[in-house]
Amino acid sequence: MMKLKAAFARDHLRGLAATKEVSFMTAALAVAAMVIVPRSVSVISFVAVIAMITWYVTRRLLQGAEREGSTTVREQVRYCCDKTWQETKSKAKRFFTLAAPGGWREVRITADSFDNAVSMSTVIWIIGVIYIAIVVVVLVATFASFAGVNDAILSAVFSAAISYNMLAISCLLTVSAFCCIAFLSFLRRIAFLQSHLGVGSCLRCIATWIGYGGAVGAVMASLVPLAGLVVTIPTQPAKSAAILNAITPRSMLDYPAAGAVAGYAFGLIVAIASLFPDSKNSWLRRVLCPGLFVVVFIGLSHFRGGPRGLLRPVIDAAALQSGFSSTFCTGAAPTDIASGSIGAKAWVITAMDRCGGGLLISTSAIGWVVGIAAFLVGGSLFISDICGRARSEE
């Protein structure tokens, strides 16, 4: 009886081997037929794919039977299925273990969860979050309403004032920072200062704040459609053109760019207050360095005449381009004021500088703004150093 079963098994595996050879030959003939008869490629390709799959499966079964010593195809298929199932369970168990090594202990639902949800501190927290959200939406709506005013002249004036002031202030801040770093490097060179000057850490700090500013600008840009709804609720269709100008896909480029420039300006102030990363003298790091930066900035601003003196070539070129005369301020604006052409830009700059309240911020105003910002940044970092050292001593 055992010899008879073995004979049947050999015949069974022999039939599987024959199936493998036949399927391989069928696939080869199908490929040749596709070359000879290209019109029936779709049908013959389907036959070729089926034949190749059959050849691959039978080949794997035969190799497994020879390796494992299986006597029948059923036994080999059962062995492959059991092995695949065990490997799948093992890998799935390891996957879930790696995905959550500590299990679900971080998520807890207790009897006190509802009491905590309705507690006074939670209610105050929710009110604070709602208040901040409302303030942000109102600010974005206000900015969007200014940026998308229906009057082309006001829109061009607003855009020019923001862009040119940011350009001038960033230039003054950059030059002042270079002067401070050069002077402190000289003091470090003659061994007057013993601490290491961390220029690399300053660059990383500036890059970080540029990222923060760009992220804030992206958030504001994403809230512009919501701010448009807030504006249209009281106005209805009265400001349809203004809303159309304010809510555009270009906001996702303009707002992050403006935020990145603002982050760069603020990052310079923070970086100056972090020039000596290894120094433990907070007076030097947080007070003297920002103070030196403010002194250099104010001196440079007054020397160059502030932002207006820095951009004097631009203002003079705009006045020449627009043909400034005694009747310029009473004349009509160009018809292409919203086109952004050179003539339109020149007219806006000249009108703001010679006829309006001024295109650029005054020297004293920018000095006060930078001085207060440097004082707040340096004072905050100074207090943070003291508190950190106090905690470490305790």
C-alpha positions, 0 to 999 in steps of 0.5 A: 500500500505504501509503495502504491501511494508513493507511486501515485505521489511521483505521478502527481509531481510528474504531472505538476512538472509537465504543467510547468513545462507546458505553461512555459512553452505556451508563454513562449508561443504566445510571445512569438504569436504577438510578433507574427500576428500583431492584430491579436495582441490583446488576446494573446497577451492575456494568454501569455500572462496566464501561462507565465503565472502558471509556470511561476506557481508550479515552479515554486511548488516543485522547488518547495516539494524537493526542498521540504521532501513533500510527497504530494502537491496538497501537502506542499500547498498546505505547508506553504500556507501554514508557513505564510500564515505564521510569518504574516502573524509574526510580522503583524505582531512586530509591526503593532509592537513597533507602532505602539511600544507602550500600548494605549496607556497614553490614552485614558478615559476615566471618571474624572474626564467629564469633570475636567471637561466642564471645569473652570480652567477648561472653560477659561482655556476654551474662551481664550482660544476662541478670543485669539481665533477671533482676533486673528480673523479680524486682523486678517480681515482688516489687512485683506480689506486694505490690500483689496480696496476697490480704489486702485490708487489706495491699493497701490499706495498701501502695497508700495508703503509696506514693501519699500519700508520693509526693504529699507528697514531690512537693509539698515538692520543687516548693515548694522548687524554686520558692523556689530559682528565685525567690531566684536570679531575685532575685539575677539581677535585682540583677545579683549573678549575671551568668549567664542563668537557664534556666527554659525548659531546666529545664522541658524537663529535667523533661518529659524525666525525666517521659517517662523515668519513664513509659517505665520504668513502662510497661516494668515494666507489660508485664513483670507477666504474666511476673513472674506466671509467676515467682510462680506457679511456686513457689506453684502455685495457692496465690496464685491470688487474689493473681495475679488482683489483680496482673495486671490491665489497669489495670497499664498505667495505674498503673505508668506513672503512678507512674513519671512521678511518680518521674521528675518528682521526680528531674527536679526535682533534675536541673533545679536542677543545670542552672539556668544553661545558659550558665554555665561555672562548674561550682561554681555550676551543679553544687554551689551550686544543688543545695546551696541546693535541699537546704537549702531542702528540709530547712528547708521540711520541718522548718518544715512538719513533713515529709510528715506535717505537710504532710498534717495536714488529710488525716490529721485529716479521716480520723480524724474520718471513721473515728470514731477512739477508744481502741478503734479500733486493736483494732476490726475493719476495715470489710468494704468495705476493698478498695472504695476508698470514702471510709470505707475510705480514711479507715480505712486512713489512720487505722490506719496513722497512729495504730495502725501504724508511720506512714503517711508517711516521716519528715522526717529520712529524706526529707531524707537521701534528697533530699540524697544524690540531689542530691549524686550528681546534682550530683557526676556532672554536675560530673565530666562538665563537667570531663571534657568540657572536658578532652577539648575542650582536648586 
